[in-house]
Amino acid sequence: MIALKTRYWVWFTHFTIWGTILSYLVISYLYALWTNPNVVWVHETNDASFVFTFLCACPIFYLTVFVVVLLCITPAVLLMLVQPLVSPGQMDTVRFYFPTEYTPIKETWFQQ
């Protein structure tokens, strides 16, 4: 959601968002190693260790994460698109009743 509300993408924004995602993945992986380092294969025992490691090896995991994120963001995006139409705020009213006229600058210096 923070990526949808961000107006200006600067290096700090990229560092914060991608750093948070990367740190979550690293911490999850290290936690999976720390819980039971002796178990190597999940299917040989009924232990849930190294589940994250095995999930990262499956391509369907990444597809599922992508689809779930899209499904979770869709209502918020629809709300952001429909809300100005249903109950416009003051800025939306001003934008609707007083549209700005866009007049392109005539650049005649290159036409000579």
N, C-alpha and C positions, 0 to 999 in steps of 0.2 A: 504494500500500500504506500509505503514511503516513496517508492519509485514512481508511482502514479501522480503523487502530489508535488514532486520536485519540479521546480521551474528551471533552475540552472544546474546543469551537471558540471561540477568542477572536480578536480582531482581528489579533494577531500571526500566528496560524496561517493565517488567510485571506490576509494580506499575503504570507506566505512561499510558500504553495502557488500562489496565483494569480500572484504576482510571478515565480515560477520559470517557470511556463508562458508567461507573457507575454514574459519576457526571452528564452526559447528561440525563440519565434516571431520576435521582433525581430532577434535575432542571426542566425537563419537567413535572414531577408529581406535583412539588410545584407550577409551573406556572399554571397548570390546576386547582389547588385548589385556587390560588390567584385570578384568573380572575373572578370567580363568585362562592363564597362558598355556596350560598343559594340553588343552583340548584343541586338536587341529582340525578335525572334520566334524561338522554338526550331525551329519547323517549316521555316523558311527555310534554316537551317544545321543541321549535325549536331552542334552544340555543345550542351552540357547547361546552359548558363547560363539563368537566370530560370525554372528548372523549378519552384522553390518558389512563385514569383509566379503561375505558371499553375495550379499545383495549388490555391492558395488561391482561385482564381476558379471552381473546379469544385465543385458541391455534393456530388458523389459522393465527393470527398476527405474531407469532414467525416463523412459516413456511414461510410466505411471506417475512419477513425480511431476513431470511436465503437464500431464493432463489434469492432475489434481490441483496444481497451482492455477491453471486456467479456469477450472470449474469454481475454485474459491474466489478468484478475482472477478469473475463475470458479473455477479450481482452488484458489486461495488461500482464497476464501470458503468453498468446500466443505470444505476442510481445517479451517478454523476452526469450522465447524458440526459436523463428524463427529468430530473429535479428542476432544472431551469425552465423547462416547458410547463410543468405542472404548477409549481409554486416558485416563481422567479423572485430573486432577491433584488435589492436596490440597484446593484451594478448590472444585473441582467436586464432590468427595466430600462435603465439608461442606455444600454447597448442596443436594445430593440427600438426604442423611440427616437434615438439620436444617432443613427449610424454615421460613421465617419466616411467621408468621401475620399477615395483613393485616387489621386491623380499622379500618374507617373511623371517623373522629371524628364523633360525633353532634353536629350543630350544631342545638341547640334554640333558640338565640336568635332565629332568624327564624321559628320556628313558633309563637311566642307571640301 
